[in-house]
Amino acid sequence: MKQRRQILFKKWIGHPLPDVPTTFTEKIQWRIIRDRRELLARGGDKLSMKMHAQTADPSIAIPRTLWFGEDLSTVYERNWRTDWVLKPTTGSGHNSFGSGSLKDSGIRLDEVAGWNEDTLSRVHGEWAYSQARPGYLIEERIPTADGESPLDIRFFVFEGKVQVIQVDTPRSNVVRRRFYTPEWMPLEVNQGGKILDDVRPAPATLALMIDHASRIGADFDFIRVDLYEALGKIWFGEITPYPTGGLDPFTDPAFDQKLGSYWNLAVKL
């Protein structure tokens, strides 16, 4: 495991992984290699994430789970009578949107089967994802004014305090990204070759979103809490223990160092 992460880190970040991590991306590697707490495993399973958020912050809106299980063929023709999102119960980068039944929405079961290859755990060694139950999740889609995906607003929470906010454009082929301070001061730093997004106005519900993220992340030394704002309502998205696997370099190394300074690792050196 350690050797695998050292190789990946050197390849993508460009320098060897030190014995004593100080930057944010280095501390992500340390967590992947060493941290095996049950608390962290919640970040690998989308159902466990929802349960954690509901317990930590009962006032947050959480998309309703319509179904979860391993065999989609048993519900392939069921009409859910609402717009929905189909996801694997673990991992990232896979989802499909539809309405009514999976069949009528053009979901191909042979294509969806490839979502459960568990590359993050098996190939990249990201332990939390190996603890997730196998299968799929169908949840009610968050309603928006135009029917498109809402802004993905991501809060970097250290011991219950939001230190940095990341905003990604609604999911598309070309993702634009921008980081902000909790006071919504834009930062001129980017990551992983993403296009730097234009400066956006702060959400009207920013203070409330920060409060929700702080509550959901309070038990963690670090966690990224993803929220959505749609039609004036704040929705829970997910929690992420290993953002980008710590393998997307920031354009400003000083930002990586500063972000790392907020993080007191729960599993000591």
N, C-alpha and C positions, 0 to 999 in steps of 0.2 A: 504493500500500500504506500508506504513512505517513498519508496523508490519511484513508483509510478507518478505520484504527485510531484516529485522533484523534477522528473523528466518533462511533465506537462508544463510546470511552472517555468522552467528554463526556456522551453520552446516558445511559449506565448508571452511571457513577461520580459524575457531577454536576459535574465541574470539568475544565478543559482539561488535556491531557497536557503536562507540562512538558518542557523541552529536556533537563534533567538529572533522570532518574528516581531517587527515593529509596525510595518505598514498594514493597511486593511487587507490587501490581496494576500500578503504573507500570513496574516492571522486566519483568513479563510482556509488556507492549506492546513494550518495547525488544527483547526476544528475538524476538518475532514479526516485527518490522520488520527486524532486522539480522542475526540469528544463522542462518547457513546451514551449520553444521558437520554432517558425516556422522553424528557421534555423536548429535546431536539428532534426526536423521531416524529413528533407531531407535524413538523414542517415538511415531511415527506409524503404525507397522505392527505388528500384533499378533504376527506370526510373528517379526519381528526383535526384538521385546521379549523373547520367550521365549528366543531364542538368546543375547541379551545377558545375561539373568538366569542362564542355564545356565552361561555362560562365567565370569561374575563371581562366582557363588556355586553351585558344583556340588552343594552339599548341600540346596538349596532344592527342595521338591516343586513340579513344574510339571504342570498338567493335560495329559494325553496328547492330542496332535493326532491325530484320526481321519482327517481329510481337509481339504484346502484346494484351491481352484480357482475358476474363474469361472462354470462351468456346473453349477448345482445339479441340472438335469434328468438329468444322467448318473448321479447317485447318489440320485435321489428315492425309489426303492423299495428301496434297500439297507438291510438290517437290521443296525444297528450293535451289537446285542445288549448294550447298556448305556444308561444315562441320559446325555444329552449336552446341550450348549449350541451353538446356531448363532449366529454373529456375522459381521458384515462384517469384512474384514481391516483396516479403518481406521475412524476416527471413534468415536463413543460414543452411547449412548442407544438402541441397537438390539440385541436378542437375543431368542431364543426357546428354550424348553426342551422337550425331548421324550425319548422312549425308543423303541427299535426303529428304524423308518424315518421319514423326513421325511413321507412320505405318510400313514402310519398315525397320526402325531402331529398331523395337521391343518395342516401348513405349506403355505401358498399361495405359489407361486412369483411370482405377479404382485404380491403385497404385499411380499415380500422384495426384489424388484427395486428398490424405492424406497429401500432402505437405502444404495445406492451412489451417491447423488446428490452426495456429497462437499461438503456445505455448509460444513464447517469450513475447507476449503482454498479452494474457489471463491468463496464469499460472504464469509467472515470473514478470509480471507488467512492462515490458520494453516499455514505452510509445511511443517512436518514431515509433515502428512497428505497433502500433494501428492506425497510421495516414496514412499508405500506402493504395493505391488502391488495391483491390483484384485482383487475377488472376495470369497470367503466362507471361513469357517473353522468346522469342526465339531470340538469338543473334548470329551473325557470330562468329565462333571460331577463337581464335588467332592462326595464323599459326606459327609452330615451325619446326625446321630442322628434328626432328625425329617423329613428329606427336603426341608427348606426351605433357602433360600440362607443361607450363613454371614454373620457380621458382616463388613462391608467396613471394614478398618482401613488408613488411609492415612498414610504417613509423609513429612513434608516434610524432604528430605535436602539439606543444603548442604555441598558438598565432603566428602561422606562422613559427615557428622554429622547425626543426627536432632535437629531443633529443636522441632518441633510434630507432634502426632498428631491426625488427624481420624477420627472414627468416625461412619459413617452406618448407620442401621438397614438390615436386609436390604431389597433393592429392593422397593418398593411404590409405591402411588399417592401416599402422603404420606411423604416422607423426613424423618426427624429427624436432626439433626446436633449434634455436640459436639466441641470441641477440648480437647486435654489437653497438658500438658507431657510430656517424656519420662519424668518421674517419676510420671506419671499424676495430676497435680494438675489438676482440671477448671477450664476457663477460661469466664468468663461473657461470651462473645463468640459471635456467630453470623454468618451470611452468606447473602446472596441471598434473604432472606425465608423461609429454612428454619425449622422449628420446633426450638427448643432441646431436645435430648434430655435425659432424666434422666441423672444421673451413674451410670455403670456401674462395676462392679468391674474392676480391671485384669485382663487375660488372664493366666493362669498362665504363659504362654510369652512374656510381654512382653519380657523381656531378650533372649531368643533372636530374637524378631521384630525388635527394634531392630538386632541384629547383622546379620541377613539384609538389612534395608533399607539399612544402612550399606554393606555390601559391594556390593549392586546399584547403589547411587547414588554410589559412590566416584569415578567418572570424570567426574561432572557438577558444574558450578558450582551448579546446582540441578536436582532432579528430584523428583517425587512418586512414591513407590513404594507400590503398593497390594498388600496381603497379606490372606490369609484364614487363620483358625484354625478347624479343624474336627476333632473327635475327637482333640484333642491334637496334631494335625499342622499344620505351617505350609505354606501354599501360596502360590505367586506368582500375582498377579492381572494387573497391568500396570504400566507406567511412563507417566507423564503429563508432558509438557513444558510444557503451558499449562493448568494447572488453572482450570476455568471460563472460559478465555480471558482471565483477569484482569478480568472484567467483572461479577463478583458482589461488590458492596461489602460490607465487613465492618461490623458494627454499631458497632465501636469503631475509629476511625481510628488510634488509638495502636497497636493490634495490627497493622494494615497496615504502619505505620512500623517497628515492631519486627521483623516478619517480613522486611521489606525490608533491614534492617540486617545480616542474616545473609548476604545474597547479594552476592558480589563477581562482577559480570558478567564472563564469559569473553571476550565481544566488547566491547571497550572503547568509551567514548564518543568 
